[in-house]
């Protein structure tokens, strides 16, 4: 209270100036991380690991209760319960130290502009160092705690990563590229499984490597087809690649993780059954049952959450900000555990629950809850993603990875995985052929393929270029999901004959390490030299393309029926994103016309050619969603509007501008700079005034 009163008195006593704003002092630049700090952090990790590893090697016999609890007994006596708990806590301390070093080390590498060691690779190295020190200290309990546990991974680490991916994704780009994403995730995983499994099995039968059985070879092909998006998407987001490439890589990696988990689980059913046409058909039905059932559970939970938020009206109460965010967790994880309880896939359920909540539930949240929930789940996902790779590195010495390693199988599996990845070229060319056929149908409305146009003047996405295809092939990294499936197979000894389970686990980790360090370390150069980075011209062209796109039948149903039922939007609701761009006018027939400048709106004249463009059937994301670009916080290259405004304000302050922006205002542009969308929107509102028909 004293601080508040003092602050109030200082505010009251401060000189008040009308119309004059003092220039802000430039913010202090944070100093770069120095080498002493890095060395200190690394020394702290080594010290913690050494202390934990030598807890049982103390030679003092005169111990008090606390010492005996921490160090345990010597001379071969069994450890008591308190000592085992203490060692588990030491393992947690070492893991937290590794996480700290991952964050600080990656920041230092970014400052040094050294892109050949990705953050995931640094996390793997730190995990390997911690487990190596513990292994040398012969601490069986700590090594047991460092083992990659499948249940821990599937319950605590993977769900927040998958949910955040669906909740914060760029919906417009994702749904526009849904066809190629689905083909890559489903058809690509099946082809990759067949190619990798067939090559590995054939090489084993020829005596070139460890001979896997037919079922274990297919099992390995299924699990190794699960790509890991963490490293590649982090690099793509930092570089700012084009949104369509980002969405395809993101969608494929997230969806094929779920497909690989369900597919590997389905293949295990053939351990007790012969491979016949009937059993294959039954396996396909089981696969569809698991996937479709999990999808429906996720969609149902997402719809329920949207209806609950709509009728509780919490967005109108400022005191319910944290409650709004907390309730999201109950629906998302409820979908996950409901699917698991029904012997379905919780990962599929929580993914589609996040997608539905991003599309409908988020519109029923207050603006503060949208920002808070998106950033909260991003923080949780960042912690989980980083620890997955630390956990992966710890497995190098907590499992017998380097004991009788099947190196020849690893050498066969690496080119087999690369060859299986070439399914990208097949499905990308199929998608391109379909899109060319639709363009041909639009050009010739009376031709034999006119029915393929689906809608006159429908917006057709561009072709998937060969550069895109090369980058997507190169971005197929393997990581936590593949090794988690292999580790649980080894723990359950699913393939006991010829130690196939151990060989699969060893090969999976080696393939994951190769892709993380080699492909993940060079993906920056591949993206840069491939010319897939976005620029202002590409972003403006994409925005114009979406603005001029007519709505499809499904988008029309969503705008007039589904969205009004699930959200507060009225039928045919036009969001703020439709009114961006300049002059705004409501035509007599209910259509909206937009001109390119406020002056054109004020005078009634059309831009440039004197023609006003009509937005009778805009794309789904422009009409129905509430500011797609502004709500996509972390996964899409474009950040939210509020962050963009704050960043622009800070840049203006750093460049010596003598004005500050008020809360909620649009940042003033520099001289010679083109106005942004939000600034043109604000100018249009000021120009039109009360004549603008807004709800």
C-alpha positions in Angstrom: 0.0 0.0 0.0 2.9 2.4 0.7 4.4 1.6 -2.6 1.1 2.2 -4.3 0.5 5.5 -2.5 4.1 6.6 -3.3 3.6 5.7 -7.0 0.3 7.6 -7.0 1.9 10.7 -5.4 4.7 10.6 -8.0 2.2 10.4 -10.8 0.2 13.3 -9.3 3.3 15.4 -8.7 4.7 14.8 -12.2 4.4 17.8 -14.5 1.5 17.6 -16.9 2.0 18.8 -20.5 -0.8 19.1 -22.9 0.0 17.9 -26.4 3.7 17.4 -25.6 5.3 14.0 -25.2 8.8 13.6 -24.0 11.0 11.3 -26.0 11.5 8.0 -24.3 15.0 7.0 -23.2 16.4 4.2 -25.4 16.1 0.8 -23.7 19.3 -0.7 -22.5 20.6 -3.5 -24.7 21.2 -6.8 -22.9 24.8 -7.8 -23.0 25.6 -11.0 -24.9 26.2 -14.1 -22.9 29.8 -14.3 -22.2 32.0 -17.4 -22.1 32.5 -17.3 -18.3 28.7 -17.8 -17.9 28.7 -20.7 -20.2 31.7 -22.3 -18.5 30.1 -21.8 -15.1 26.8 -23.4 -16.2 28.7 -26.4 -17.8 30.8 -26.8 -14.6 27.6 -26.8 -12.5 26.1 -29.6 -14.6 29.3 -31.7 -14.3 29.4 -31.0 -10.5 25.8 -32.0 -10.0 26.2 -35.2 -12.0 29.4 -36.1 -10.2 27.8 -35.5 -6.8 24.8 -37.6 -7.7 26.9 -40.4 -9.2 29.1 -40.7 -6.1 26.4 -40.7 -3.5 26.9 -44.4 -2.8 30.7 -44.3 -2.9 31.2 -42.3 0.3 33.5 -44.0 2.8 32.6 -42.3 6.0 31.0 -44.6 8.6 30.1 -41.9 11.0 26.9 -40.6 9.5 23.9 -38.8 10.8 20.3 -39.4 9.7 20.4 -36.8 6.9 23.7 -38.1 5.6 22.5 -41.7 5.6 19.3 -40.5 3.8 21.3 -38.8 1.0 24.2 -41.2 0.7 22.8 -44.6 1.7 24.7 -47.6 3.0 28.0 -48.9 1.7 29.6 -52.3 1.6 26.8 -53.8 -0.6 23.9 -53.2 1.8 20.6 -52.4 0.2 19.5 -48.8 0.0 16.6 -47.8 2.1 13.5 -46.0 0.8 14.7 -42.5 1.7 18.0 -43.1 -0.2 16.2 -44.2 -3.4 13.9 -41.1 -3.2 17.0 -38.9 -2.8 18.7 -40.4 -5.8 15.5 -39.9 -7.9 15.5 -36.2 -6.8 19.1 -36.0 -7.9 18.1 -37.2 -11.3 15.5 -34.5 -11.5 18.0 -31.9 -10.5 20.4 -33.1 -13.3 17.5 -33.0 -15.8 16.6 -29.4 -14.8 20.3 -28.4 -15.1 20.3 -29.9 -18.6 17.2 -27.9 -19.5 18.8 -24.7 -18.2 21.9 -25.3 -20.2 19.8 -26.1 -23.3 18.1 -22.7 -23.1 21.3 -20.7 -22.3 23.4 -22.6 -24.8 21.0 -22.3 -27.7 20.8 -18.5 -27.0 24.6 -18.3 -27.0 24.8 -20.2 -30.3 22.1 -18.0 -31.8 24.1 -14.9 -30.7 27.2 -16.4 -32.4 25.1 -17.2 -35.5 26.3 -20.8 -35.4 23.4 -22.8 -37.0 25.2 -26.1 -37.4 24.3 -27.3 -33.9 20.5 -27.1 -33.5 18.9 -26.7 -30.2 17.7 -30.3 -30.3 21.3 -31.5 -30.9 22.6 -29.5 -28.0 19.9 -31.1 -25.8 20.9 -34.5 -26.9 24.6 -33.9 -26.2 23.8 -32.6 -22.7 21.6 -35.6 -22.0 24.3 -38.0 -23.2 26.9 -36.2 -21.0 24.7 -36.5 -17.9 23.9 -40.2 -18.5 27.6 -41.0 -19.3 28.8 -39.5 -16.0 26.1 -41.4 -14.1 26.9 -44.6 -16.0 30.6 -44.2 -15.1 29.6 -43.8 -11.5 27.8 -47.1 -11.6 24.6 -45.7 -10.1 21.9 -48.2 -11.1 19.0 -46.3 -9.6 19.8 -43.0 -11.4 20.4 -44.9 -14.7 17.0 -46.6 -14.2 15.4 -43.2 -13.8 17.1 -41.9 -16.9 15.6 -44.6 -19.1 13.2 -43.4 -21.7 9.9 -44.4 -20.2 7.1 -44.8 -22.8 4.3 -44.0 -20.3 6.0 -40.9 -19.1 6.6 -39.8 -22.6 3.0 -40.4 -23.8 1.3 -39.0 -20.7 3.4 -36.0 -19.7 5.6 -34.9 -22.7 3.9 -35.6 -26.0 0.3 -34.4 -25.3 1.2 -30.8 -24.6 3.4 -30.7 -27.7 0.6 -32.1 -29.9 -2.1 -30.0 -28.4 -0.1 -26.8 -28.7 0.6 -27.6 -32.4 -3.1 -27.9 -33.1 -4.1 -24.9 -30.9 -1.6 -22.4 -32.3 -1.4 -23.5 -35.9 -2.0 -21.2 -38.9 -5.5 -22.5 -39.7 -5.8 -20.8 -43.1 -2.6 -22.3 -44.5 -3.3 -25.7 -42.9 -6.8 -26.2 -44.3 -5.7 -24.8 -47.7 -3.0 -27.5 -47.9 -5.1 -30.2 -46.2 -5.1 -32.5 -49.3 -1.3 -32.8 -49.6 -0.8 -32.9 -45.9 -3.2 -35.9 -45.6 -1.6 -37.7 -48.4 1.9 -37.2 -46.9 0.7 -38.3 -43.5 -1.3 -41.4 -44.4 -0.2 -42.6 -47.8 3.4 -41.5 -47.3 3.6 -43.3 -43.9 2.3 -46.5 -45.5 4.7 -46.3 -48.5 7.7 -45.4 -46.2 6.8 -48.4 -44.0 6.8 -50.8 -46.9 10.0 -49.4 -48.5 12.0 -49.3 -45.3 10.7 -52.6 -44.0 11.2 -54.4 -47.3 14.8 -53.1 -47.8 15.8 -54.0 -44.2 14.2 -57.4 -44.4 15.8 -58.1 -47.8 19.2 -57.0 -46.7 18.9 -59.2 -43.6 18.0 -62.2 -45.7 20.9 -61.6 -48.0 23.3 -61.6 -45.0 24.2 -57.9 -45.3 23.1 -57.0 -41.8 21.2 -58.2 -38.8 18.3 -60.4 -40.1 15.0 -59.1 -38.8 11.8 -61.1 -39.2 9.2 -59.9 -41.6 6.9 -58.6 -39.0 9.7 -56.9 -37.0 11.0 -55.3 -40.2 7.5 -53.8 -41.0 7.3 -52.7 -37.3 10.6 -50.9 -37.7 9.5 -49.3 -40.9 6.3 -48.0 -39.3 7.9 -46.5 -36.3 10.9 -44.9 -38.2 8.4 -43.2 -40.5 7.3 -40.9 -37.6 9.1 -37.5 -38.4 9.9 -35.0 -35.7 9.0 -31.4 -36.4 10.7 -29.7 -33.5 14.1 -28.8 -35.0 12.9 -28.1 -38.5 9.9 -25.9 -37.5 12.1 -24.0 -35.0 14.5 -23.1 -37.8 11.6 -22.4 -40.3 9.9 -20.1 -37.8 13.2 -18.2 -37.1 14.0 -17.8 -40.7 10.4 -17.0 -41.8 9.8 -19.5 -44.5 6.7 -19.2 -46.7 3.5 -20.1 -45.0 2.4 -22.9 -47.4 5.6 -24.8 -47.0 5.6 -24.3 -43.2 2.0 -25.6 -43.0 2.7 -28.7 -45.1 5.8 -29.7 -43.1 4.1 -28.9 -39.8 0.8 -30.8 -40.7 2.6 -33.9 -42.1 5.0 -34.2 -39.1 2.2 -33.8 -36.5 -0.3 -36.1 -38.2 2.1 -38.9 -39.2 3.3 -39.2 -35.6 -0.2 -40.2 -34.7 -0.4 -42.5 -37.8 2.9 -44.2 -36.9 1.8 -44.8 -33.3 -1.6 -46.4 -34.4 0.1 -48.3 -37.2 2.8 -49.9 -35.0 0.2 -50.8 -32.5 -1.9 -52.5 -35.2 1.0 -54.5 -36.5 1.6 -56.1 -33.1 -1.7 -57.9 -33.5 0.0 -60.2 -36.1 2.3 -61.7 -33.5 -0.4 -64.2 -32.7 -2.1 -64.4 -36.1 -0.9 -65.5 -39.6 -0.7 -63.0 -42.3 -3.6 -63.6 -44.6 -6.0 -61.5 -46.7 -8.6 -61.7 -43.9 -6.2 -60.7 -41.2 -4.9 -57.8 -43.3 -8.5 -56.6 -43.9 -9.1 -56.9 -40.2 -6.0 -54.9 -39.4 -7.1 -52.2 -41.7 -10.5 -52.0 -40.0 -8.8 -51.9 -36.6 -6.6 -49.0 -37.8 -9.6 -47.1 -39.1 -11.5 -47.8 -35.9 -8.7 -46.4 -33.7 -8.0 -43.4 -35.9 -11.6 -42.4 -36.7 -12.8 -43.1 -33.1 -10.0 -41.0 -31.6 -10.8 -38.2 -34.1 -14.4 -38.1 -33.2 -13.6 -38.0 -29.5 -11.4 -35.0 -30.1 -14.0 -33.2 -32.2 -16.7 -33.9 -29.6 -14.6 -32.5 -26.8 -13.7 -29.4 -28.9 -17.4 -28.8 -29.7 -18.4 -29.2 -26.1 -15.8 -26.7 -25.0 -17.0 -24.1 -27.6 -20.6 -24.4 -26.4 -19.6 -24.2 -22.7 -17.6 -21.0 -23.3 -20.3 -19.5 -25.5 -23.1 -19.9 -22.9 -21.0 -19.1 -19.8 -20.2 -15.6 -21.2 -16.8 -15.5 -19.4 -15.3 -13.3 -22.1 -17.3 -10.4 -20.6 -15.7 -10.7 -17.1 -12.2 -9.6 -16.6 -11.8 -11.6 -13.4 -12.3 -14.9 -15.4 -9.2 -14.6 -17.4 -7.2 -17.3 -15.7 -10.3 -19.5 -15.3 -10.9 -19.4 -19.1 -7.3 -20.6 -19.7 -7.5 -23.3 -17.0 -10.7 -24.8 -18.4 -9.0 -25.4 -21.8 -6.8 -27.9 -20.1 -9.7 -29.9 -18.7 -11.2 -30.4 -22.2 -8.0 -31.1 -24.0 -6.6 -33.6 -21.6 -10.1 -35.0 -21.0 -10.2 -35.9 -24.7 -6.7 -37.5 -24.4 -7.5 -39.7 -21.5 -11.0 -40.6 -22.7 -9.5 -42.0 -25.9 -6.8 -43.9 -23.9 -9.4 -45.4 -21.6 -11.3 -46.7 -24.7 -8.1 -48.3 -26.1 -7.9 -45.6 -28.8 -5.2 -43.0 -29.5 -5.1 -40.1 -27.1 -2.6 -38.3 -29.4 -5.1 -38.2 -32.3 -7.9 -37.1 -30.0 -5.9 -34.2 -28.4 -4.6 -33.1 -31.8 -8.1 -32.7 -33.3 -9.5 -31.3 -30.1 -6.8 -28.5 -30.4 -7.7 -27.9 -34.0 -11.5 -27.5 -33.2 -10.8 -25.4 -30.2 -8.5 -23.1 -32.3 -11.3 -22.7 -34.9 -14.3 -22.2 -32.7 -13.6 -22.1 -29.0 -11.0 -19.4 -29.2 -13.6 -17.0 -30.7 -15.5 -17.4 -27.5 -12.6 -16.4 -25.3 -11.8 -12.9 -24.2 -8.9 -11.2 -26.0 -6.7 -11.5 -22.9 -7.5 -15.2 -22.6 -6.6 -15.8 -26.2 -3.1 -14.4 -25.7 -2.6 -16.0 -22.3 -3.7 -19.5 -23.4 -1.6 -19.4 -26.6 1.5 -18.3 -24.8 1.0 -20.6 -21.8 0.7 -23.7 -24.0 3.7 -22.5 -26.0 5.8 -22.3 -22.8 4.7 -25.8 -21.7 5.3 -27.2 -25.2 8.8 -25.6 -25.3 9.7 -27.3 -22.0 8.4 -30.6 -23.1 10.1 -30.5 -26.5 13.4 -29.6 -25.0 13.2 -32.3 -22.4 12.3 -34.9 -25.0 15.7 -34.4 -26.6 17.5 -34.4 -23.2 15.6 -37.6 -22.4 16.6 -39.0 -25.8 20.3 -38.3 -25.1 20.1 -39.9 -21.7 18.9 -43.1 -23.4 22.3 -43.5 -25.0 23.8 -44.9 -21.8 20.8 -45.9 -19.8 20.0 -48.5 -22.5 22.5 -50.9 -24.1 22.8 -48.8 -27.2 26.5 -49.2 -27.6 26.6 -52.9 -26.5 26.9 -55.2 -29.5 25.5 -52.5 -31.7 24.2 -53.6 -35.1 26.1 -51.1 -37.1 25.5 -52.8 -40.5 21.8 -52.6 -39.9 22.2 -48.9 -39.2 24.1 -48.4 -42.5 21.2 -50.1 -44.3 18.5 -48.3 -42.5 19.8 -44.8 -43.2 19.5 -45.0 -47.1 16.3 -47.0 -46.7 14.8 -44.1 -44.7 15.9 -41.6 -47.3 14.5 -43.7 -50.1 11.2 -44.1 -48.2 11.1 -40.3 -47.8 10.9 -39.9 -51.6 7.2 -40.6 -51.4 7.0 -36.7 -51.1 7.8 -36.5 -54.8 5.0 -39.0 -55.7 2.2 -37.4 -53.8 3.3 -33.8 -54.5 3.1 -34.5 -58.3 -0.3 -36.1 -57.8 -1.5 -33.0 -56.0 0.0 -30.8 -58.7 -1.8 -32.9 -61.4 -5.1 -32.5 -59.5 -4.7 -28.7 -59.2 -3.8 -28.4 -62.9 -6.9 -30.4 -63.8 -9.0 -28.1 -61.8 -7.5 -25.0 -63.4 -8.2 -26.6 -66.8 -11.8 -27.2 -65.8 -12.2 -23.6 -64.8 -10.7 -22.4 -68.1 -13.1 -24.6 -70.1 -16.4 -24.6 -68.2 -18.2 -26.6 -70.9 -15.5 -29.3 -71.2 -15.5 -32.9 -70.1 -13.8 -32.1 -66.8 -16.0 -29.1 -65.8 -17.3 -30.9 -62.8 -13.8 -30.9 -61.3 -13.8 -27.2 -60.9 -16.2 -27.7 -57.9 -17.1 -24.0 -58.0 -16.8 -21.3 -60.6 -13.8 -19.1 -60.0 -12.9 -21.2 -56.9 -9.5 -20.4 -55.4 -7.0 -23.1 -56.3 -3.7 -23.3 -54.3 -0.5 -22.9 -56.3 1.7 -25.8 -57.4 4.1 -27.5 -55.0 7.4 -26.6 -56.6 10.4 -28.9 -56.9 12.3 -26.7 -54.4 9.5 -27.2 -51.9 9.6 -31.0 -52.5 13.4 -31.1 -51.9 13.1 -29.1 -48.7 10.3 -31.4 -47.4 12.3 -34.5 -48.2 15.3 -33.0 -46.3 13.2 -32.0 -43.3 12.2 -35.6 -42.4 14.0 -35.8 -39.1 13.4 -38.6 -36.6 13.2 -38.1 -32.9 11.3 -38.8 -29.7 8.2 -40.5 -31.1 10.1 -43.1 -33.1 12.4 -43.9 -30.2 9.5 -44.1 -27.7 7.8 -46.8 -29.8 11.1 -48.7 -30.1 11.9 -48.4 -26.4 8.5 -49.8 -25.4 9.0 -52.6 -27.8 12.3 -53.4 -26.2 10.9 -53.1 -22.7 8.0 -55.5 -23.5 10.3 -57.7 -25.6 7.8 -57.8 -28.4 10.3 -59.5 -30.8 12.3 -61.9 -28.6 13.8 -64.1 -31.4 17.3 -63.1 -32.5 17.1 -60.0 -30.2 15.2 -58.1 -32.8 13.8 -55.6 -30.2 17.3 -54.6 -29.1 18.4 -54.2 -32.7 15.4 -52.1 -33.6 16.0 -49.8 -30.6 19.7 -49.3 -31.3 19.1 -48.6 -35.0 16.2 -46.2 -34.2 18.4 -44.1 -31.9 21.3 -44.0 -34.4 19.0 -42.9 -37.2 17.5 -40.2 -34.9 21.0 -38.9 -33.9 22.1 -38.8 -37.6 19.1 -36.8 -38.7 19.2 -34.4 -35.8 22.8 -33.5 -36.1 23.4 -33.8 -39.9 20.0 -32.8 -41.4 18.9 -30.6 -38.6 22.3 -28.8 -38.6 22.2 -28.0 -42.3 18.5 -27.2 -42.7 19.2 -23.5 -42.4 21.5 -23.5 -45.4 19.0 -25.6 -47.4 16.2 -23.2 -46.7 18.3 -20.2 -47.4 19.8 -21.4 -50.6 16.5 -22.9 -51.7 14.9 -19.5 -51.7 11.9 -20.5 -49.6 12.1 -17.5 -47.3 9.1 -15.3 -47.2 9.3 -11.5 -48.0 6.9 -8.6 -48.0 6.0 -9.2 -51.7 5.1 -12.8 -51.1 3.1 -12.0 -48.0 1.2 -9.3 -49.9 0.5 -11.6 -52.8 -0.8 -14.3 -50.5 -3.1 -11.8 -48.7 -4.5 -10.6 -52.0 -5.1 -14.1 -53.2 -7.0 -15.0 -50.0 -9.0 -11.8 -50.2 -10.1 -12.4 -53.7 -11.0 -16.1 -53.2 -14.7 -16.9 -53.3 -16.1 -19.1 -50.5 -16.6 -22.8 -51.1 -19.8 -24.6 -50.2 -18.3 -26.0 -47.0 -17.1 -22.5 -46.0 -20.6 -21.2 -46.7 -22.1 -23.8 -44.4 -19.6 -23.0 -41.8 -20.2 -19.2 -42.0 -24.0 -19.5 -41.9 -24.7 -22.5 -39.7 -21.8 -24.1 -37.8 -20.0 -20.9 -36.6 -23.2 -19.1 -35.4 -24.2 -22.3 -33.5 -20.8 -22.7 -31.7 -19.7 -19.1 -31.3 -21.1 -15.6 -30.6 -20.9 -14.7 -34.3 -24.1 -13.9 -36.1 -25.1 -15.6 -39.3 -22.8 -14.4 -42.1 -20.7 -12.6 -39.6 -17.9 -10.4 -41.1 -14.9 -10.1 -38.8 -12.5 -7.4 -38.6 -10.2 -9.1 -41.0 -12.8 -8.5 -43.8 -12.8 -4.8 -43.1 -9.0 -4.3 -43.5 -7.6 -2.5 -46.4 -9.2 0.9 -46.8 -12.6 2.2 -47.8 -15.5 0.0 -46.6 -19.0 0.0 -48.0 -22.1 -2.2 -47.5 -23.8 -2.7 -50.8 -27.7 -2.8 -51.0 -27.6 -6.6 -51.7 -25.7 -7.2 -48.6 -22.3 -7.6 -50.2 -19.2 -5.8 -49.0 -17.1 -3.6 -51.3 -13.6 -2.5 -50.2 -11.4 0.1 -52.0 -7.7 0.3 -51.5 -7.5 3.7 -49.8 -9.6 5.7 -47.3 -9.8 8.6 -49.7 -11.6 6.4 -52.2 -14.0 5.4 -49.6 -14.7 9.0 -48.6 -15.2 10.2 -52.1 -17.0 7.1 -53.3 -14.5 6.6 -56.1 -12.9 3.3 -56.8 -9.2 2.6 -56.5 -6.9 3.1 -59.5 -9.0 1.6 -62.3 -12.2 3.1 -60.9 -13.7 -0.3 -60.0 -14.7 -1.4 -56.5 -13.9 -5.1 -55.8 -16.7 -7.0 -54.3 -16.2 -9.5 -51.5 -19.4 -11.5 -52.0 -17.8 -14.8 -51.3 -14.6 -14.5 -49.3 -12.6 -17.4 -48.1 -13.5 -19.0 -44.9 -10.6 -17.6 -42.9 -11.3 -14.1 -44.0 -15.0 -14.1 -43.2 -15.5 -16.4 -40.3 -12.3 -16.5 -38.3 -11.4 -13.7 -36.0 -8.1 -12.3 -37.4 -6.3 -15.5 -38.4 -3.0 -13.8 -38.7 -3.4 -12.0 -35.4 -4.4 -15.1 -33.5 -1.6 -17.3 -34.7 0.9 -16.7 -32.0 3.8 -19.0 -32.3 3.5 -21.7 -34.9 2.9 -19.5 -37.9 5.5 -17.1 -39.3 3.2 -14.1 -38.6 2.9 -13.2 -34.9 -0.1 -11.7 -33.2 -1.2 -8.1 -33.8 -0.5 -7.0 -30.2 3.0 -8.3 -30.2 3.6 -6.7 -33.6 2.3 -3.3 -32.3 4.5 -3.5 -29.3 7.5 -4.5 -31.3 6.9 -1.6 -33.8 6.6 0.8 -30.9 9.8 -0.4 -29.4 11.6 -0.1 -32.8 10.3 3.5 -33.1 11.6 4.3 -29.7 15.0 2.7 -30.4 15.3 4.8 -33.6 14.8 8.0 -31.7 11.2 8.8 -32.6 9.9 11.5 -30.3 6.5 10.0 -29.7 5.0 7.1 -27.9 1.9 5.2 -28.7 -1.0 4.9 -26.4 -2.5 1.7 -25.3 -4.4 0.0 -28.0 -3.3 2.4 -30.7 -1.8 1.4 -34.0 1.9 2.3 -34.2 2.8 5.3 -36.4 4.8 4.5 -39.4 8.2 6.0 -40.4 8.6 8.3 -43.3 8.5 6.4 -46.6 7.1 3.3 -45.0 3.9 1.7 -46.5 0.9 1.7 -44.1 0.2 -1.7 -42.5 -3.2 -3.5 -42.5 -4.2 -2.4 -39.0 -3.3 1.3 -39.8 -5.3 1.3 -43.0 -8.2 -0.3 -41.0 -8.0 2.5 -38.4 -7.8 5.2 -41.1 -10.9 3.7 -42.8 -12.9 3.8 -39.6 -11.9 7.4 -38.9 -12.8 8.4 -42.5 -16.1 6.7 -42.7 -17.2 7.6 -39.2 -20.8 6.8 -38.2 -21.8 5.8 -41.8 -19.9 2.5 -41.4 -22.5 -0.3 -40.7 -20.7 -2.2 -38.0 -22.3 -4.6 -35.5 
